[in-house]
Amino acid sequence: MRGFESASGLLRDKIRVAGEARGFAVARLLTHWAEVVGDDVAAIARPVKIGYGRGGLGATLTLLTTGAAAPILQMQLPKIRERVNACYGYNAISRVAITQTAPTGFAEGQAAFAAAPQAPREPAPEILARAADTAMGVSDPSLRAALEALGQNVLSRPQAGATDRKG
């Protein structure tokens, strides 16, 4: 090998070994989970393992989700199974099982799914006025706008007690 090597090339074998230990023969199912099942399902569930029965015919895909999302996920199981089998290229998964867990904790079972982004809140009018008054003496418009934004952030921050402040 000459020169630089891509990170995926360096980690490919280690990822394959870790994936195969959990039954994932196709690492693409883990790395491209959102593309395989869709963003709506990927936001509420993630694959944990694939278990193969003694007969070797048809595997069971285990999905991890929170308790509140389990009924929604249950309705989509046929679609999930179909899309996962399309990823494999044959009918590898015959059953999909759902495992519910708490939103955080339990070492491997940490289900910290991405939350919806919060909309930014508009500061109160008196805060906007105080920030504008503070930056009023600056002649450069871009610097004044930056100082007003800084003032809005500082003034709208929740006030801690005098003993909690550092400095």
Secondary structure, 3 states (H helix, E strand, C coil): CCCCCCHHHHHHHHHHHHHHHCCCCCCHHHHCHHHHHCHHHHCCEEEEEEEECCCCCCEEEEEEEEHHHHHHHHHCHHHHHHHHHHHHCCCCEEEEEEEEECCCCCHHHCCCCCCCCCCCCCCCHHHHHHHHHHCCCCCCHHHHHHHHHHHHHHHHCCCCCCCCCCC
